[in-house]
Amino acid sequence: MKGFLLAAGLAVITAAGTSQPLPGFRPSGLFDEQQAVFENPVAGTRVLINAPLKGFGSSDRVLLVLYALPNGNTIEQTLGKRLKEGDDWHYDIQHIGAQTRFLRQMITDRTLVVAYLENERKSWPAWTVVTTDYREQVRKMVEEIMSNFAPWKPELVLNGHSGGGRFIFNYLDAFEQIPDNVVRIAFLDSNYGWEDDRYGPKIVSWLQSEKNRYLCTLAYNDSVVIYNGKPLVSPEGGTWYRCRIMKDYFSASFRMKRRERDSLIWHSSRDRRIEFIFKPNPEGKIFHTHQVEYNGFIHSMLSGTAKEQKGYRYFGERAYSGFIADAVVLPVRRLNIPARNPSAETGPEFMKRIRNLPLEEREEEIYRAAASGNIPQFLREAVTLRGEFNDMNGTPHMLEYEVMPDYLAIGSDTDFCRIPMNPRTAQRLADLFGASLLTAKLSDHIWSEADVKLEPFFYKPVGNANELVTKFEEHNAQIERQLAAAGGRHGQLVAGMKKDVIISSRLAERPDRVVIYGWHRTDGSPIQPVYSGHIWWYVDYSHGIRLMNAQVLADGKPVYVSDLLNDPVLFRIVSDEDKPVEIPFYR
């Protein structure tokens, strides 16, 4: 899923009792939680990570639940909230958010974190069909989620409802043996894809290797359900059938005990680490979502432990009602910048390698380096800016957006070089990262909010010297000297030292040009007015690429900056031009 803008290697070990958010996470304002949203447009996936604010001290351990969403549901709906008039009913059928809060009162020896896994098809089976490298994608996704919690040695729970079971099987497909850090697998009416020979040996071996491993499977008799005059599932297509053959398979390796209780049939191993719970269905009702709603997620996390059925009953009344939020609050999604390979080239090494390349080859190497994640870590910690701006009708709106603190660079935190590039290369990277180039209006706002404002530094043009890599390196060194003299540090919002490559309404008229703006003096006046006189491939040392998150908050609601720029009224929130920006990108 490369991938997320990760906090890998930068996680903060907090003192006991403190509540400092993790890097890249934001407090939700609800139930002392923090959250981060990641999207990977290439893989078509979206992830919400929900964690408590506390529980990340030096002695803490993380229990990380990968919750694969059911077919047809969004992260917001799966998280859940109290229904209000006009709300979609899907918000009231799972309540994984509230059930997680209940579980945090019960699981006290681990910091419980839940990652909600969604894909663009709203179906993990459908996503798998069209994703030929699904094994690699799900493995990478899990590795990247885990990397946020590496200091706390996360244990994994594979969990999912409905089609979410396909994600679990996909993850099992990615390994010859189930990884040692997986401690629990739970199928919430979701094991449609079970195959004895394909998955049985792996799970049996995994269960037998350690005593802290649990398997919980829930199903109801869907084989008797008639929906719209037709059977809901084929005789062998539902989870009722799959759970029965799955239970029979495990019975060959583990002694199973059968009991009936609370209208349910339970099959458990002697140590209760394995549980199959069947809901008979003589009336032919649909219990698919009820199995989650009626404390199913809670039970899937506590089955086989001393806290099973304590304070709740599976298939009983909601035990988590007091933990349901009135609203779903999610932050804007993070940028998709890959983690940097520690063995990647330093900035000077890269610049030396591309120094004498033809222009086209040089741009391709710049793209490859940045796209692979060879970018300083400090550029990944975007700065959040807020401002009130009027639309075309003069109505004020509150805008909140995230922007890189400095210009795009190649290399590590300690050895990098800011890298000018043509706008089409910059656009390719922006598209890959889920980012956008700036407008002139936002360039002005960034300068006004900057922690450090540097004086523009000029080089007189001598032939084409200002277009050469050597001049890029020389200017970068000059900026570093100025930054040190000003007492600034990397990661602070810095402005004034480059012209911004921007998006503008001029792109609709002159798509073969690059539009530049800025290079603000210390009094705030830009040396460079909006200018589109250069051909698109022209680059010199003064050009800088500062990316912003393509998703912003307008009056508290997530929206893409491109949608604002296209809107005949709202475009003025992010642009000072006289008309909407019909083409807010380079092509």
Secondary structure by P-SEA (a helix, b strand, c coil): cccccccccccccccccbbbbcccccccccccccbbbbbccccbbbbbbbbccccccccccccccbbbbcccccccccccccccccccccccccaaaaaaaaaaacccccbbbbbbbbcccccaaaaaaaccaaaaaaaaaaaaaaaacccccbbbbbcccccaaaaaaaaaaacccccccccbbbbccccccccccccaaaaaaaaaacccbbbbbbbcccccccccccccccccccaaaaaaaaaaaaaaccbbbbbbcccbbbbbcccccbbbbbbbbcccccaaaaaaaaaaaaaaacccccccccccccccccccccccccbbbbccccccccccccccccaaaaaaaaccccaaaaaaaaaaaaaaccccccccbbbbbbbbbbccccbbbbbbbcccccccccccccccccccccaaaaaaaaaaacbbbbcaaaaaaaaaaccccccbbbbcccccccccaaaaaaaaaaaaaaaaaacccccccccccbbbbcccccccccccbbbbbbccccccccccccccccccccccccbbbbbcccbbbcccbbbbaaaaaaccccccccccccccccccccc
